[in-house]
Amino acid sequence: MPPTSRTTRAKQPASTGTRGSGSAAARPPRGARERALQVVERLKSEYPLAHTELEHSDPFQLLVATILSAQTTDERVNMVTPVLFARFPDARSMAQAPLPEVEEIIKSTGFFRAKSRAIVEMAQDLVERFGGQVPPRMEDLVTLRGVGRKTANVVLGVAFGIPGFPVDTHVARLTKRLGLTKATDPVKIEAEVTSLVPKEEWTGLSLRLILHGRRVCLARSPRCDRCVLNDICPSAFTFGKATTTKGSGRGRQKQATKAKPTATRRAQ
């Protein structure tokens, strides 16, 4: 979805749905806690360097890039941000940027008019209320134009080293397939999954799930035969025939032609 309006964003609560906010997570699926800890360790081994693929040099540039990444790929964002940041490298310059110029630069990312307004008005908020600096607090970040919990968690975790669990489409898909949660709402997914693993693992787990979702656990044709989680994943080999590509997965090989109970049934 494109960024929401300033009016809508201002009405949202500063912090909801996570352990620190006072909202209790729902009861996790059976075996979720043990499975989550194994997922953390195996993905650490598979992707030792957890990172975002959005190119940036400081918290402001990461914030802009994350806003631009809505409904497009990181690769596409990385194509436009070098030009954008060469022209408007910080909050003060972006706050004064002419919208038509910004729109032309970021046009290929989609929803470019809404995104242009979002990043320019977000920069104006930073200048007016935070001295042009990105604040390292969730309750401040979510008051900025175009910034929700996912974006705020990315910035907190990657730019400031403050644990956060960004939930994008990959994280939502994988946490459900792995039987870590039954929730579909990103805020509930965040609350439930963060209740299963140590706080210091939140950011790394999210980033690794994103990498795994892009490279192995694809939306339509997951490569279960090369997945390091296939022996603990309730959804493994339930999507028809798995690819025949040889991989380095540690999980045991399973018969791709045999249907297994669905992830939801196994996780209950």
Protein Blocks (a to p, Z undefined) as FASTA:
>chain_A
ZZddfklmmmpcfbghiaknopacddddehklmmmmmmmmmmmmmmmpgcdfbdcfbfkl
mmmmmmmmgopafklmmmmmmmmmmmmmbfklmmmpcfklmmmmmmmnopklmmmmmmmm
mmmmmmmmnnopacfbfklmmmpghiafklmmmmmmmmnopacddddfklmmmmmmnopa
fbfbfklmmmmmmmmpcfklmmmmmmmmmmmmmmmmgfklccfklccklmmgmkgoploj
adfbdcfbfbdcddfkbccddfklmmZZ
